[in-house]
Amino acid sequence: MSTPRPLPTQEEREVIREGVRAVVTRFDDEYWLARDEDGVFPFEFHKAMADNGWLGITMPEEYGGSGLGVTEAAIMMNEVASHGGGMTAASALHVNLFGPHPIVVKGTPEQKARWVPRLIAGEDQVAFGVTEPDAGLNTTRIKTFAEKVPGGYVVQGQKVWTSTAQVASKIMLLTRTTKFEDCARPTDGITLFYTDLDRTKIDVHKIPKMGRKAVDSNAIFIDGLFVPDEDRIGEEGKGFSYLLHSLNPERILIGAEAIGLGQDALGRAAKYARERVVFDRPIGQNQGIQHPLAERWMYLESAWQMVIRAAELYDSNLPCGAEANTAKFLGGRAGQDACWQAMATHGGFGYAKEYHVERLYREVAFTRLAPITEQLIMSFIAEKVLDLPKSY
């Protein structure tokens, strides 16, 4: 286990916010509305964040990163999501932060030197090939298979909800190298690779979806992909445990991003309520408008405290599974409720793209659905915290 990092001071946290804000505010509402309509990946935004060093916030300093923790990453992603870009802005960066974390934890020095600097510079983008149509969240039942051959492996299979596969140059790929029925434990026989996304062997099909249009989601079909031995992360058959290193940080970041979306929407609603005059008075003077907005603010702030608690526990090398899952759960709920209340505050105009809150509402829905369902989070809390029998 790594040495616990000193937690950032309040001043250091504000420096991160100010630095991120200086970049993200260059991209206005019209930029993000255009990406929502044309579905083009926000390359300019991604490059600006890379050029300013933000893609390396959690990466080791010896490879060009900042070597900071999940606490700093959560602050960064909360700020990213709260200036109009929503989950499109967040997801354009998110997968580069902790999707490749197994490389940092289990990669060889040669692998880190080969891969990490390119991620930090934004020269490589990563697709995350884990979920499968028939397995869903039951990851041990994946069927994508990597057969050992001289010098490497040949992979056959399929994945779904693979983000950024339209533009990615690399793929983090979870496979079986031993069939499920031949393993002593369900988590055995799973191997993790980080390799080139070879489009002659990987067929990528975009999934049309409700929001986050510019950060593509895909079904991919893998037929005869050769992966060299040097692209395997860690030991063969141990990949499931390596994947776990990125799960709690991912939940924490999703919670932070959902809250950022909600904070953005709430700020827009309050501004509209101050300026919109009906019956000779601003609608924000009415308690029927004030009270729901005030309540949404309180829930967002409460969820943020759980995000920070989970992140600080992680950075202190302390157990944080319950807190990380709770941060994701509460963040998603508080974020979506705030976005809905922003739409309601705008009345009919809330349905119009001109005011952007309908776009934020569509995008925040993602945070309640992925990367883990609310039902599985509640089952986890029931079992691990309340000591109730496992229900699945």
N, C-alpha and C positions, 0 to 999 in steps of 0.2 A: 504494500500500500504506500502511496506517495505521502510525503510530508505535508501536513496541513498548511495551507497558505494563510498568512495574516489577512484578516478581512479588511476590505477597503474602508477608509474613513469617510465621513460624510462629505468632506471636501473632495476626495478622490471620486466619489460617486457623482458629484455634480460636474466635475471635469469631464467625465465620460459622457454625461448627458449633453453638455455644451458642445463637445466635439462631434458627437453623432448628429446633433441638431443642426450644426453648421453645414453638414453635408446633405441631410435629408430635406431640409427646407429649400434647397435649390430646385427640387422637383415638386411642382405645384399640383393643385387639384386637376387641372386640365391635362397634365402629363399622365396622371393615373387614370383619369376617365378615358383618355385615348387608348391606354393599354387595356383597359377593361373592354373597350369596343373592338380593337383590332387584334387582341390576343398575342401581340408581339412581346417576347421576353424583354424586360426592362434592362437591356444591355448597358445603357448609359448610367443608370443608377448602380448597377452591380459594379461597373468599372470605377465609378466615383468612390464607392465604399472600399473597394480593393486598393485603389491608389492612396487612400488615406489610412490604410493599415487595419481597417476594422474586420476584415475576413480572418485575420490572424489573432484575434483577441484572446483565444484560449489555446493557441498553438505554442509549442516550446520556443523559447527565445533563441536557442541555438540554430533554429531553422528559419528565423526571421519573424516569429510571432511575438506576441506581447506576454505570453505565459501567465495570463490572468485566469480567474476562476469563473464558475457558473454565476456567482453573484454579479460580477461585472457584465457577463454576457446577458443576463436577464435585464439589467438596467439598459444595456445597449438595445436589446430587441424590443423592450417596452417603448423606448424612444422612437425607434424605427417605425413601429406600428401606429404611432399616435399623431402622424402628420399627413394623413391623407392617403398614404400608400396601402394601408391596411395589411391584409395577409399576402397581397401580391408583393409588396416591398419586403415583408418579413420572410416569406417563403423563398424569395430570390436569394436570400443569404443563409437562411436557417439550416439547410441541409449541409452547408459547408462547415458549420460550427461543430456539430456533434455527430453527424452522420459518419464522418471519417475518424471519430474518436478511437475506435479499435486500432487504427494505425499507430496512434500516439501511445496507446497502452501496450500493444502486443507486437507492433512492427519491429523489424530489425533496424539497426542504424542505417543500413544501406537503403531499406525501403523508405524510412523517414526522410532521408536526404533526397531520394528520388521523387517523392510524392508531395511532401508537406510544403516546400517553398512554392510549388506551382499552385497549390490550393490557396495559399496566402495571397499570392499575386493575382489571383483570379484567372490564371491561365488555364486551369482545369475546372470544370464544373462536374458535379457528381450526381448521378442517378442512384437511387437507393432501392435495390431489387430484393425485397424481403417478402412482402405480402403476396399470397397466391389466391386464385379465385375459390378454390375448394377448401383451403385451410383457414383463411381469415386470420383472426387473432390467435388461433391454435397453431403457433409457429412450428411446433415439433412435427406437425403433420405435412410439412411442405414436401413436394414431390420432385422439384427440379433437382436433377442428379448430375454430379460431376464424376465421370469415370476416369480412373487413373490410367494414364498412358505414358510412354517414355517422354520425359521432359516436362510433363504437366498433366492437364486434365482436359477432357472433352465434355462440355455441358449441354444437356438437353432439358427443356422445360419451359415454363411460362410464369410471369409475374403480373400483378395488377396494381394499380395506383402507384406506379413508378413515376415519381415527380422528376421533371426537367429532362426526361429522356429525349425530347426533341432537340435539345441544345447541348446536352452533356457530352463530354469527351471520355469520362470514366464512369464505371459502375461499381458500387459496393454490392456484391452478390452473395446471397446466402443460399447454400445448396446442401443436399444430402450427399455424402460419400459412402454411407452405409444405409441400406434401407431400414425404415422404421422397425419393421418386424424382426430384423436381425440384431437389434440393439438391446442391451441390458436395461438401459434407461431411455425414456423418450427423448431426453436432451442430448444423448450420445449420437455420434455419426453425422453431425452437422458441421460443415466447413465454410469458412468465410474467405472470400476473395475480393481484391480490389484490382481491377484490370481495365483495359481499354474497352470502350463500348463499340465493338466492331459491328457496324451496320450491315455488313455482308452476311453476318451470322445471327444478328438480332433484329427482328422485325418489330418496329415501334408503331403503335396505333394510338392516336390521341383520343381521350375520353372527353366528349363535350360535357360541361358541368355548370353548376349554378353560379359559382363565383371564382375568384382567383384565376381568371381566364388566361392571363399572361404567363402564369407559371403552370406549365402543362402537366397533366396527369395522364398516364398511359397504361395500356395493356401491352406487354412485350412477349414475344415468342422467340425462344432461343433454340437454334438448331445447329448443333455441331460447333459451338464456340470453343476454340482452343484457349486455355488459360495456362500460361507457363508456371512452373513451380515457384518461381520468384515472386509471383503475384498472389500467392496464398498468404493469408495473415495468420501467424501462429501455427499451432499444430493441426494436423488433419483430425477432424472429428470433434474438435473443441470449440467450434465457432459460436455455438449458442451462448456460452458463457462470455465470450468476447463482446457479443452484441449487447449484453446486459449493461455494459459500461456506459452505453449512450442513452439508455431508456429513461432513467430518472432526470438527467439534464434536459432531454427532449420534452418531458412533461412540464418541467419548470419553465422552459422557454415558451411553450405553447400557452401556458397560463399568463405569462408576462405579456405576450403578444395580444391575447384576447383582451386583457385589461387595457392595453394601449389603444386598441380599437374603440373600446367603450369610452375611454377618456376623451378621445377625439370626437366621437359622436356626441358625448355629453357637452363638451365645449361648444360645439356647433348649435346644439339645442338651446343652451343658455343664451348664446348670442342672439339667436332668432327670437327667443322669448323676450329679450330686452328691447328688440327693435320692432317687432310686429305689433301694430296698434289695431285693436278691434274694440268697438264700443267706447272709443275715445280714451283708451288706456292700454298700456303695453300688456300683452297676455301674461308676461312674467310676473305681473302684480297679483295674478290670481293664484290662490293657494292650490287650486286644482292642477295648475301647471307646476308650481313651485315644489310641492311636496313629493311627487314622483321623481323629479330630477334630484332633489336632495337625498332621497332614499337610494337612488342609483349610485350617487357619489359615495355614500357610506358603504355600500356593498363592494364597490370597486376598490376602495381603500382597504377594506377588510381582506379582500382577496389578495391584494398586493402584499400585505403583511405576511400572508402564508407563503407567497412566492419567495419573498426574501428569507423567511425562516427556512424553507426547504433548501434554498441555494446556499445559505450559510452553513447549514448542517452538512451538505455535500462537500463544500470546500474545507470543512473541518474534519473530513473523513469519518463522519458519524452517520449512523443509519438515517435514511431520509425517505424510504419508500412510501410511507403513509403520507408524509408531508408533501412529497413531490406529486403524488396522485391527487391529493386534496387541492394543491395549488392549481393543477390543470382543471379539475372539476369546478372549483369555485371561480376561477378566472373565466372559464368558458361561459358559465351561467351569468356572472356579473357583466361580462362583456356583451353578451347577446341581449340581456335585459336593458342595458344602457342604450344599445343601438335601436332596439324597438321603441324605447321611450323617446329617443330623439326623433324617430319617424313620426310618432304620435304627436309630439310637440309641434312639428311642422305642419300637421294636418294633411290636407291634400297635397301640399307641396313636398311633403316627405316622400311621396311616391315618384317625384320628378327627379331625373338624373341631375338636374341643375344644382340641386342642394347636396348631392353626394351621400346623404345619409342612407338612401336605399342601397347604394353600393356597399357601404360599410356593413349594413345589416346582412346582405347576402354573403359577404366574406366571413363575418364572424361566426356564421353557422358551422363552418369547418371545424372550429376549435372545440365544439361540443361533440363532434363525431370522431375525430382522429387526434392522436394516433391510437387512442384506446377509448372504448365506449364508456359512458358514465355507469352503465350497469356493471361492467367488469371492475371499475374502480370501487363501486359500493361493495361488490363481492369481496374484493381485496381487503377493504377496511373491516368488513364484518369478520373475515377469517383471521387476519393478521393483528388487528387491534382489539377487536371485541372477543376473540377466541371462540368464534362460532364455527360449526362444522362447515367444511368446504362444500360449496353448492354446485360445483361443476367439475 
